[in-house]
Amino acid sequence: MLTVEHLAKSYGSKQAVVDVSLTVARGEVVGLLGPNGAGKSTTVAMICGLVTPDAGRVLVDGEAIRSDDGPVKRRIGLVPQDISLFEDFGARDNLELFGALYGVRGALLKERVDAALELVGLVDRAKDKPSGYSGGMKRRLNIAAALVHDPDLLVLDEPTVGVDPQSRNAIFDNLEALAARGKAIVYTTHYMEEAERLADRIVIVDDGRLVASDTPAVLMRSLGNTGLVTMEVEGPVDVRTLLAEPGVTRAEQSGDVLTLAIADLGASLPHVLTWLASQGHAIRRIDSSRANLEDVFLTLTGRQLRD
């Protein structure tokens, strides 16, 4: 349904996106991940036809997006990170307006509005204004506004920011239902647990470039037997020296808690424990787990803060 071919975009001397390609099939959810400033927002804007790429192209069901008012854009539904609703209109009025902007009229518009309100669980609050909604309800109505014209491709830009766990779970249920109906979905998020739950495939971008694209399971297996070890130790550990020890790929200490990523847990952990003992660090507690999607993300994009 979506084919992105070699997209590139620069702003002055800054290369925001460099040769990014991806695909999304009908019924598939693709998680688009990346640190702040990695190029996600620019990529999403080009996918939706809001920004013209310097190079490459975007195809929706084989048809290229060429102009701002091209008919292919009517097949896309965008859920922006910032809530985009008319606060002084009722929920139903909002959806009727968004549907009308896409050319939906009459009985079909009413049917689509009813279906969207039902999907997001707002039928009982349809006459109420979003100004009286909770943050989670506004997010759900924002999703409904992107669905009322029945798009084939749904693009969501961090749709769960600032919502409570119940609303987040309701949004997940909505998206899983939409995927089951054959919608192609692009989902950007900073929450790794969301990507693990929802995404059939993960695309990770950094510095404007695609650095990984595969299923969550394959990406996690790419770290091999890497394990995450958390220890409660006595005294400050020389983490720079510890990083030079065989098998230690990440080490950081906060207070008396030492966190390590170890390439081969079975082979390397005994050596690490011996090293800590030789340095005079008593261990009061130790926990270990296998690598998860967050470990993959940090391995590929680093741990340095992004502003």
ZAPA-240954 format. One record per residue (C-alpha): x, y, z; residue number from 1. Coordinates in steps of 0.1 Angstrom, whole numbers. Each point is the difference from the previous one (the first is absolute). Example, Ala and Ser with C-alpha at 12.3 -4.5 7.8 and 13.67 -1.06 7.14 Angstrom:
<recs>
+-------+-------+-------+-----+
!    xx !    yy !    zz !   i !
+-------+-------+-------+-----+
!   123 !   -45 !    78 !   1 !
!    14 !    34 !    -7 !   2 !
+-------+-------+-------+-----+
</recs>
This chain:
<recs>
+-------+-------+-------+-----+
!    xx !    yy !    zz !   i !
+-------+-------+-------+-----+
!     0 !     0 !     0 !   1 !
!    29 !    24 !     8 !   2 !
!    33 !     0 !   -18 !   3 !
!    26 !    26 !    10 !   4 !
!    30 !     1 !   -25 !   5 !
!    33 !    17 !     9 !   6 !
!   -15 !    31 !    16 !   7 !
!    24 !    29 !     7 !   8 !
!    -6 !    34 !    14 !   9 !
!    23 !    28 !    11 !  10 !
!    -6 !    33 !    17 !  11 !
!    29 !    22 !   -10 !  12 !
!    32 !   -19 !     9 !  13 !
!   -19 !   -23 !    23 !  14 !
!    -8 !   -34 !   -14 !  15 !
!   -33 !   -10 !    18 !  16 !
!    -6 !   -32 !   -20 !  17 !
!    25 !   -19 !   -21 !  18 !
!   -10 !   -29 !   -23 !  19 !
!   -29 !   -15 !    21 !  20 !
!   -20 !   -28 !   -15 !  21 !
!   -28 !   -21 !    16 !  22 !
!   -32 !   -19 !    -9 !  23 !
!   -32 !    -6 !    19 !  24 !
!   -25 !   -27 !   -11 !  25 !
!   -37 !    -1 !     5 !  26 !
!    -8 !   -12 !    35 !  27 !
!    36 !     7 !    12 !  28 !
!    12 !    23 !    28 !  29 !
!    34 !    15 !    -5 !  30 !
!    16 !    17 !    30 !  31 !
!    22 !    30 !   -10 !  32 !
!    25 !     6 !    28 !  33 !
!    29 !    24 !     5 !  34 !
!    16 !    24 !    24 !  35 !
!   -10 !    37 !     1 !  36 !
!    12 !    17 !   -32 !  37 !
!     4 !   -34 !   -18 !  38 !
!   -22 !    10 !   -29 !  39 !
!   -33 !   -17 !    10 !  40 !
!   -22 !    31 !    -2 !  41 !
!    15 !    10 !   -34 !  42 !
!    -5 !   -35 !   -13 !  43 !
!   -36 !    -1 !    12 !  44 !
!    -7 !    35 !   -16 !  45 !
!    14 !   -13 !   -33 !  46 !
!   -21 !   -32 !     2 !  47 !
!   -31 !    21 !     5 !  48 !
!     8 !    25 !   -28 !  49 !
!     5 !    29 !    24 !  50 !
!    36 !     5 !    -9 !  51 !
!    15 !    -5 !   -35 !  52 !
!    31 !   -23 !    -1 !  53 !
!    32 !    12 !   -16 !  54 !
!     3 !   -35 !   -14 !  55 !
!   -19 !   -33 !     0 !  56 !
!   -37 !    -6 !    -1 !  57 !
!   -30 !   -12 !    20 !  58 !
!   -25 !   -24 !   -15 !  59 !
!   -34 !    -9 !    15 !  60 !
!   -13 !   -32 !   -16 !  61 !
!    24 !     7 !   -29 !  62 !
!   -11 !    36 !    -6 !  63 !
!    25 !    27 !     6 !  64 !
!    -8 !    31 !    22 !  65 !
!     7 !    29 !   -24 !  66 !
!   -20 !    30 !    11 !  67 !
!   -15 !    15 !    31 !  68 !
!   -35 !    -7 !   -11 !  69 !
!     5 !   -33 !   -18 !  70 !
!   -27 !   -26 !     4 !  71 !
!    25 !   -26 !    14 !  72 !
!     3 !    21 !    32 !  73 !
!   -36 !    -8 !     7 !  74 !
!    10 !   -35 !     7 !  75 !
!    22 !    11 !    29 !  76 !
!   -12 !     7 !    35 !  77 !
!    25 !    20 !    23 !  78 !
!    -2 !     0 !    38 !  79 !
!    24 !    28 !     9 !  80 !
!    19 !     2 !    33 !  81 !
!   -18 !    33 !     9 !  82 !
!   -37 !    -3 !     5 !  83 !
!   -18 !    14 !   -30 !  84 !
!   -36 !     5 !     9 !  85 !
!   -25 !    29 !     3 !  86 !
!    -4 !     3 !    37 !  87 !
!   -33 !    19 !    -2 !  88 !
!   -17 !   -25 !   -24 !  89 !
!   -16 !   -32 !    13 !  90 !
!    18 !   -33 !    -8 !  91 !
!   -25 !    -9 !   -27 !  92 !
!     3 !    35 !   -15 !  93 !
!    38 !    -4 !    -1 !  94 !
!    -3 !   -33 !   -19 !  95 !
!   -26 !    13 !   -24 !  96 !
!    23 !    30 !    -8 !  97 !
!    30 !   -22 !    -6 !  98 !
!   -20 !   -24 !   -21 !  99 !
!   -14 !    28 !   -21 ! 100 !
!    35 !    14 !    -6 ! 101 !
!     7 !   -34 !   -17 ! 102 !
!   -32 !     2 !   -21 ! 103 !
!   -21 !   -24 !    21 ! 104 !
!   -37 !    10 !     0 ! 105 !
!   -35 !    -9 !    10 ! 106 !
!    -9 !   -35 !    13 ! 107 !
!    36 !   -13 !    -6 ! 108 !
!    14 !    28 !    22 ! 109 !
!   -24 !    -9 !    28 ! 110 !
!     9 !   -37 !    -3 ! 111 !
!    37 !     8 !     1 ! 112 !
!    -3 !    23 !    30 ! 113 !
!   -21 !   -26 !    19 ! 114 !
!    26 !   -27 !    -8 ! 115 !
!    29 !    22 !    11 ! 116 !
!   -16 !     9 !    32 ! 117 !
!    -8 !   -36 !     7 ! 118 !
!    35 !   -11 !    -7 ! 119 !
!    16 !    25 !    24 ! 120 !
!   -27 !    -5 !    27 ! 121 !
!   -15 !    35 !     0 ! 122 !
!   -36 !    -6 !   -11 ! 123 !
!   -13 !    11 !    34 ! 124 !
!    20 !    33 !    -2 ! 125 !
!    -7 !     8 !   -36 ! 126 !
!   -18 !    33 !     8 ! 127 !
!    26 !    12 !    25 ! 128 !
!    27 !    24 !    -9 ! 129 !
!    37 !   -11 !     1 ! 130 !
!     7 !    29 !    24 ! 131 !
!   -17 !   -22 !    26 ! 132 !
!    18 !   -32 !    -9 ! 133 !
!    29 !   -16 !    18 ! 134 !
!    33 !    -2 !   -18 ! 135 !
!    -6 !   -36 !    -9 ! 136 !
!   -34 !     7 !   -15 ! 137 !
!    14 !    28 !   -21 ! 138 !
!    27 !   -24 !   -13 ! 139 !
!   -27 !   -25 !    -9 ! 140 !
!   -21 !    26 !   -18 ! 141 !
!    31 !    12 !   -18 ! 142 !
!     3 !   -36 !   -14 ! 143 !
!   -37 !     0 !    -9 ! 144 !
!     5 !    32 !   -20 ! 145 !
!    27 !   -17 !   -21 ! 146 !
!   -23 !   -30 !    -7 ! 147 !
!   -32 !    16 !   -10 ! 148 !
!     9 !     1 !   -37 ! 149 !
!     9 !   -38 !     2 ! 150 !
!    37 !     3 !   -10 ! 151 !
!    20 !   -30 !   -12 ! 152 !
!    32 !    13 !    17 ! 153 !
!     0 !    13 !    36 ! 154 !
!    30 !    20 !    12 ! 155 !
!     2 !     6 !    38 ! 156 !
!    27 !    23 !    15 ! 157 !
!     4 !    -8 !    37 ! 158 !
!   -38 !    -3 !     6 ! 159 !
!     3 !   -10 !    37 ! 160 !
!    20 !    29 !    13 ! 161 !
!   -14 !    11 !    34 ! 162 !
!   -28 !   -26 !     3 ! 163 !
!    -8 !   -23 !    28 ! 164 !
!     5 !   -38 !    -2 ! 165 !
!   -36 !    -7 !    -6 ! 166 !
!    -3 !    24 !   -29 ! 167 !
!    33 !   -13 !   -14 ! 168 !
!   -13 !   -36 !     1 ! 169 !
!   -32 !    11 !   -17 ! 170 !
!    20 !    17 !   -28 ! 171 !
!    20 !   -33 !    -4 ! 172 !
!   -32 !   -20 !    -3 ! 173 !
!   -13 !    25 !   -26 ! 174 !
!    32 !    -3 !   -21 ! 175 !
!     0 !   -38 !     2 ! 176 !
!   -36 !     0 !   -12 ! 177 !
!     9 !    23 !   -29 ! 178 !
!    29 !   -22 !   -11 ! 179 !
!   -22 !   -30 !     1 ! 180 !
!   -23 !    18 !   -24 ! 181 !
!    29 !     4 !   -24 ! 182 !
!    11 !    36 !     7 ! 183 !
!    37 !     6 !    -5 ! 184 !
!    14 !    19 !    31 ! 185 !
!    32 !    20 !     6 ! 186 !
!     4 !     6 !    37 ! 187 !
!    27 !    23 !    15 ! 188 !
!     8 !    -2 !    37 ! 189 !
!    27 !     4 !    26 ! 190 !
!   -15 !   -28 !    21 ! 191 !
!    17 !   -33 !    -8 ! 192 !
!   -27 !   -21 !    17 ! 193 !
!   -26 !    15 !   -24 ! 194 !
!    21 !    -9 !   -30 ! 195 !
!     5 !   -36 !    14 ! 196 !
!   -38 !    -4 !     5 ! 197 !
!   -12 !    16 !   -32 ! 198 !
!    26 !    -2 !   -28 ! 199 !
!     3 !   -29 !   -24 ! 200 !
!    32 !    17 !   -12 ! 201 !
!    23 !    26 !    15 ! 202 !
!    18 !    27 !   -20 ! 203 !
!    27 !    19 !    19 ! 204 !
!    15 !    33 !   -14 ! 205 !
!    29 !    20 !    14 ! 206 !
!    17 !    31 !   -13 ! 207 !
!   -25 !    -1 !   -29 ! 208 !
!    10 !   -35 !   -11 ! 209 !
!   -17 !   -34 !     3 ! 210 !
!    21 !   -21 !    24 ! 211 !
!   -23 !   -30 !     4 ! 212 !
!   -32 !   -16 !   -15 ! 213 !
!   -13 !   -33 !    12 ! 214 !
!   -24 !   -18 !    23 ! 215 !
!     4 !     7 !    37 ! 216 !
!    10 !   -36 !     6 ! 217 !
!    27 !     0 !   -26 ! 218 !
!    14 !    34 !    12 ! 219 !
!     2 !   -14 !    36 ! 220 !
!    17 !   -31 !   -12 ! 221 !
!    26 !    21 !   -18 ! 222 !
!    15 !     7 !    34 ! 223 !
!     6 !   -37 !     4 ! 224 !
!     2 !   -12 !    36 ! 225 !
!     3 !    36 !    13 ! 226 !
!   -14 !     3 !    34 ! 227 !
!    -8 !    30 !    23 ! 228 !
!    14 !    -4 !    35 ! 229 !
!    -9 !    23 !    29 ! 230 !
!    21 !    -2 !    32 ! 231 !
!     0 !    17 !    33 ! 232 !
!    37 !     5 !     8 ! 233 !
!    21 !    17 !    26 ! 234 !
!    21 !    30 !   -10 ! 235 !
!     5 !    19 !   -33 ! 236 !
!     9 !   -23 !   -29 ! 237 !
!    26 !    10 !   -26 ! 238 !
!   -24 !    -5 !   -29 ! 239 !
!    25 !    10 !   -26 ! 240 !
!    23 !   -28 !    11 ! 241 !
!   -29 !   -24 !     3 ! 242 !
!   -11 !     8 !   -36 ! 243 !
!    34 !   -13 !   -12 ! 244 !
!    -7 !   -34 !    16 ! 245 !
!   -10 !   -28 !   -25 ! 246 !
!   -37 !    -1 !    -7 ! 247 !
!   -10 !    33 !    16 ! 248 !
!   -17 !    22 !   -26 ! 249 !
!   -16 !    25 !    23 ! 250 !
!     6 !    11 !    36 ! 251 !
!   -14 !    28 !    21 ! 252 !
!    -4 !     6 !    37 ! 253 !
!   -26 !    21 !    18 ! 254 !
!     5 !     1 !    38 ! 255 !
!     6 !   -36 !    10 ! 256 !
!   -18 !   -15 !   -30 ! 257 !
!    23 !   -13 !   -28 ! 258 !
!   -16 !    -8 !   -33 ! 259 !
!    18 !   -21 !   -26 ! 260 !
!    -7 !   -13 !   -35 ! 261 !
!    20 !   -32 !    -5 ! 262 !
!     4 !   -16 !   -34 ! 263 !
!    -1 !   -36 !    12 ! 264 !
!   -16 !    -3 !    34 ! 265 !
!    11 !   -36 !     7 ! 266 !
!    36 !     4 !   -10 ! 267 !
!     8 !    36 !    11 ! 268 !
!   -20 !     6 !    32 ! 269 !
!    23 !   -22 !    22 ! 270 !
!    30 !    19 !   -12 ! 271 !
!   -17 !    33 !     8 ! 272 !
!    -9 !   -11 !    35 ! 273 !
!    36 !   -11 !     5 ! 274 !
!    13 !    34 !   -12 ! 275 !
!   -24 !    19 !    23 ! 276 !
!    11 !   -22 !    30 ! 277 !
!    37 !     7 !    -9 ! 278 !
!    -8 !    38 !     1 ! 279 !
!   -15 !    -4 !    35 ! 280 !
!   -36 !     5 !   -10 ! 281 !
!   -24 !   -22 !    20 ! 282 !
!   -32 !    -9 !   -18 ! 283 !
!   -32 !     2 !    21 ! 284 !
!   -25 !    -9 !   -27 ! 285 !
!     1 !   -10 !   -37 ! 286 !
!   -28 !    -4 !   -26 ! 287 !
!     4 !    -9 !   -37 ! 288 !
!   -23 !    -1 !   -30 ! 289 !
!     2 !    -5 !   -38 ! 290 !
!     4 !    30 !   -24 ! 291 !
!   -32 !    18 !   -10 ! 292 !
!    -9 !    25 !   -27 ! 293 !
!    13 !    29 !    21 ! 294 !
!    34 !   -17 !     2 ! 295 !
!     0 !    -3 !   -38 ! 296 !
!   -10 !    36 !    -4 ! 297 !
!    27 !    13 !    23 ! 298 !
!    26 !   -23 !   -16 ! 299 !
!    -8 !    14 !   -34 ! 300 !
!    -5 !    37 !     9 ! 301 !
!    22 !     4 !    31 ! 302 !
!    -8 !    14 !    34 ! 303 !
!    10 !    36 !    -4 ! 304 !
!   -28 !    25 !     7 ! 305 !
!   -15 !    17 !   -30 ! 306 !
!   -13 !    35 !     0 ! 307 !
+-------+-------+-------+-----+
</recs>
